[in-house]
Amino acid sequence: MTAPVRSRLSIAFDMTFPNRNAGGSGVYARSLLSELQQRSELQLYEISGPNSGGLPGTLRWLLFGCHEETLRRGADLLHCPAFVAPWRSPIPLVITMHDAGAMRFPGDFPREWRLYNRYILPGIARKARVIITGTETSRSELARYYGISTNRIAVTHYGIDSRYHQKLDTTQVASERDRLSGGAPMLLFIGAPVSRKNLDIVLQAMSGAPPESVLSQVKLVISGASEEQFPHYRDWIAEHRLQRRVIWLGRVASDRMPLLYAASDAVVYPSFYEGFGLPPLEAMAVGTPVIASTAACLPEVLGNAALLVDPNDHRGFAEAVMAALMRPELRARMVTEGKTRAAQYTWERCAEETCNVYRTVLGLEC
């Protein structure tokens, strides 16, 4: 029998936790929500628990509030796009889980998040009709660490914002570059340097570079954190006399990120673990070469458009950085292939694939 076709699907989209997250999970949820809201086949209800009230308010939302709100809206399906979901749902539940990072690198996460991931999330995830994630690598990791059948995990390819494809004013780019590096070669490291992000390999490459090499002259810009948040790196940098070559920017507004990418000679992303990796794709879209690691999903996402190095190979990493900085023909190829690769990842495609998940869960034709 052919599945019924319905003109509109009624979806409750829980933004409680994405609204509290300025990082990748929040970017994903907000970008996907915006794209889903443009689709005529959906009746989309954005729901959200209280932003205040602390832990008691959060628990009330998870125990009662989300349940009551989905019933009030009369939705067909509840999508929680940021790991956290209510303990019970009166309608089919879909959860987005980006990776198994809290299981693989628990020290990078607060205690309460580690406890939630280990003792609560696995049970909730197994109750969900479908888990959405961004890569085949993450699909395998989630199945392994959370005890979910791979048949219940759907891969939807994430996107990057259109702002990263727009042409930038060359005068502004030059001004930003001069302001940050004073004309020296400039590397950009994106995000808070928790252990899995592997900032160590970048700093050690700079510290150990031969005096005559370009790597001995580069300046490193760190976006997304301040040195006060990472005193062990601050002290290491001081001990190795790199203070004048390492610039901590703290959190950078999203609308300034394309300019920051464009002002950089290369983006370094030597992470030990990622569920997807939006920043290197954003850099590629702007036209900035990327040196990333061979770990986790990064080869799957970046393909041959980046220079990929084992995250434990210090010599190989240093050589890759110098090649990206010093070989014009390589840089030109990386720029061209990077833009082509990044163009494949759009939120429109992600929304289409997400709608297909909704229809499958509700037993409808795609």
Solvent accessible surface area in square Angstrom, and as a share of the most:
residue,aa,sasa,rsa
1,M,244,1.09
2,T,101,0.59
3,A,36,0.28
4,P,88,0.55
5,V,108,0.62
6,R,96,0.35
7,S,100,0.65
8,R,120,0.44
9,L,0,0.00
10,S,17,0.11
11,I,0,0.00
12,A,0,0.00
13,F,0,0.00
14,D,4,0.02
15,M,3,0.01
16,T,0,0.00
17,F,34,0.14
18,P,1,0.01
19,N,69,0.35
20,R,111,0.40
21,N,58,0.30
22,A,61,0.48
23,G,32,0.31
24,G,47,0.45
25,S,23,0.15
26,G,0,0.00
27,V,54,0.31
28,Y,2,0.01
29,A,0,0.00
30,R,92,0.34
31,S,22,0.14
32,L,0,0.00
33,L,13,0.07
34,S,58,0.38
35,E,46,0.21
36,L,1,0.00
37,Q,97,0.43
38,Q,134,0.60
39,R,46,0.17
40,S,94,0.61
41,E,37,0.16
42,L,5,0.03
43,Q,62,0.27
44,L,29,0.14
45,Y,51,0.19
46,E,82,0.37
47,I,3,0.02
48,S,48,0.31
49,G,8,0.08
50,P,63,0.39
51,N,122,0.62
52,S,87,0.56
53,G,45,0.43
54,G,52,0.50
55,L,123,0.61
56,P,80,0.50
57,G,0,0.00
58,T,19,0.11
59,L,68,0.34
60,R,140,0.51
61,W,19,0.07
62,L,9,0.04
63,L,74,0.37
64,F,105,0.44
65,G,18,0.18
66,C,0,0.00
67,H,30,0.13
68,E,106,0.47
69,E,33,0.15
70,T,1,0.01
71,L,101,0.50
72,R,166,0.61
73,R,81,0.30
74,G,53,0.51
75,A,7,0.06
76,D,33,0.17
77,L,0,0.00
78,L,0,0.00
79,H,0,0.00
80,C,1,0.01
81,P,1,0.01
82,A,8,0.07
83,F,22,0.09
84,V,12,0.07
85,A,0,0.00
86,P,2,0.01
87,W,66,0.23
88,R,128,0.47
89,S,35,0.23
90,P,53,0.33
91,I,29,0.15
92,P,27,0.17
93,L,13,0.07
94,V,0,0.00
95,I,0,0.00
96,T,0,0.00
97,M,0,0.00
98,H,19,0.09
99,D,31,0.16
100,A,0,0.00
101,G,0,0.00
102,A,8,0.06
103,M,26,0.11
104,R,93,0.34
105,F,48,0.20
106,P,54,0.34
107,G,73,0.70
108,D,27,0.14
109,F,41,0.17
110,P,77,0.49
111,R,158,0.58
112,E,120,0.54
113,W,66,0.23
114,R,84,0.31
115,L,71,0.35
116,Y,24,0.09
117,N,1,0.01
118,R,124,0.45
119,Y,158,0.60
120,I,59,0.30
121,L,0,0.00
122,P,16,0.10
123,G,28,0.27
124,I,5,0.02
125,A,0,0.00
126,R,124,0.45
127,K,141,0.60
128,A,2,0.01
129,R,128,0.47
130,V,20,0.12
131,I,0,0.00
132,I,0,0.00
133,T,0,0.00
134,G,0,0.00
135,T,2,0.01
136,E,92,0.41
137,T,38,0.22
138,S,2,0.01
139,R,66,0.24
140,S,69,0.44
141,E,22,0.10
142,L,0,0.00
143,A,21,0.16
144,R,174,0.64
145,Y,63,0.24
146,Y,3,0.01
147,G,48,0.47
148,I,5,0.03
149,S,55,0.36
150,T,54,0.31
151,N,135,0.69
152,R,66,0.24
153,I,7,0.04
154,A,27,0.21
155,V,32,0.18
156,T,0,0.00
157,H,55,0.25
158,Y,5,0.02
159,G,0,0.00
160,I,9,0.04
161,D,48,0.25
162,S,75,0.48
163,R,75,0.27
164,Y,11,0.04
165,H,86,0.38
166,Q,115,0.51
167,K,196,0.83
168,L,51,0.25
169,D,74,0.38
170,T,107,0.62
171,T,103,0.60
172,Q,107,0.48
173,V,28,0.16
174,A,59,0.45
175,S,69,0.45
176,E,12,0.05
177,R,63,0.23
178,D,90,0.47
179,R,150,0.55
180,L,12,0.06
181,S,2,0.01
182,G,57,0.55
183,G,49,0.47
184,A,23,0.18
185,P,31,0.20
186,M,0,0.00
187,L,1,0.00
188,L,0,0.00
189,F,3,0.01
190,I,21,0.11
191,G,21,0.20
192,A,40,0.31
193,P,1,0.01
194,V,35,0.20
195,S,67,0.44
196,R,43,0.16
197,K,29,0.12
198,N,6,0.03
199,L,0,0.00
200,D,58,0.30
201,I,2,0.01
202,V,1,0.00
203,L,2,0.01
204,Q,72,0.32
205,A,12,0.09
206,M,3,0.01
207,S,46,0.30
208,G,63,0.61
209,A,15,0.12
210,P,63,0.40
211,P,116,0.73
212,E,149,0.67
213,S,17,0.11
214,V,32,0.18
215,L,3,0.01
216,S,20,0.13
217,Q,103,0.46
218,V,0,0.00
219,K,52,0.22
220,L,0,0.00
221,V,0,0.00
222,I,0,0.00
223,S,5,0.03
224,G,20,0.20
225,A,1,0.01
226,S,33,0.22
227,E,64,0.29
228,E,117,0.53
229,Q,116,0.52
230,F,26,0.11
231,P,59,0.37
232,H,111,0.50
233,Y,13,0.05
234,R,93,0.34
235,D,80,0.42
236,W,67,0.23
237,I,7,0.04
238,A,44,0.34
239,E,131,0.59
240,H,67,0.30
241,R,210,0.77
242,L,5,0.03
243,Q,104,0.46
244,R,217,0.79
245,R,44,0.16
246,V,11,0.06
247,I,42,0.21
248,W,41,0.15
249,L,52,0.26
250,G,15,0.14
251,R,169,0.62
252,V,31,0.18
253,A,61,0.47
254,S,65,0.42
255,D,104,0.54
256,R,105,0.38
257,M,18,0.08
258,P,8,0.05
259,L,21,0.10
260,L,3,0.01
261,Y,1,0.00
262,A,29,0.22
263,A,2,0.01
264,S,7,0.04
265,D,24,0.13
266,A,0,0.00
267,V,0,0.00
268,V,0,0.00
269,Y,10,0.04
270,P,3,0.02
271,S,2,0.01
272,F,62,0.26
273,Y,5,0.02
274,E,18,0.08
275,G,3,0.03
276,F,11,0.05
277,G,6,0.06
278,L,18,0.09
279,P,25,0.16
280,P,0,0.00
281,L,0,0.00
282,E,21,0.09
283,A,0,0.00
284,M,4,0.02
285,A,6,0.04
286,V,28,0.16
287,G,18,0.17
288,T,5,0.03
289,P,3,0.02
290,V,1,0.01
291,I,0,0.00
292,A,2,0.01
293,S,1,0.00
294,T,64,0.37
295,A,19,0.15
296,A,37,0.29
297,C,0,0.00
298,L,1,0.00
299,P,48,0.30
300,E,65,0.29
301,V,2,0.01
302,L,0,0.00
303,G,14,0.14
304,N,131,0.67
305,A,5,0.04
306,A,8,0.06
307,L,33,0.16
308,L,54,0.27
309,V,20,0.11
310,D,70,0.36
311,P,13,0.08
312,N,106,0.54
313,D,60,0.31
314,H,83,0.37
315,R,186,0.68
316,G,17,0.16
317,F,4,0.02
318,A,18,0.14
319,E,85,0.38
320,A,13,0.10
321,V,0,0.00
322,M,53,0.24
323,A,19,0.15
324,A,0,0.00
325,L,26,0.13
326,M,120,0.54
327,R,116,0.42
328,P,102,0.64
329,E,108,0.49
330,L,13,0.06
331,R,58,0.21
332,A,62,0.48
333,R,95,0.35
334,M,3,0.01
335,V,43,0.25
336,T,88,0.51
337,E,64,0.29
338,G,0,0.00
339,K,96,0.41
340,T,85,0.49
341,R,58,0.21
342,A,0,0.00
343,A,57,0.44
344,Q,89,0.39
345,Y,13,0.05
346,T,52,0.30
347,W,21,0.07
348,E,113,0.51
349,R,84,0.31
350,C,0,0.00
351,A,0,0.00
352,E,74,0.33
353,E,38,0.17
354,T,0,0.00
355,C,3,0.02
356,N,51,0.26
357,V,13,0.08
358,Y,0,0.00
359,R,28,0.10
360,T,88,0.51
361,V,18,0.11
362,L,39,0.20
363,G,43,0.42
364,L,13,0.06
365,E,69,0.31
366,C,111,0.66
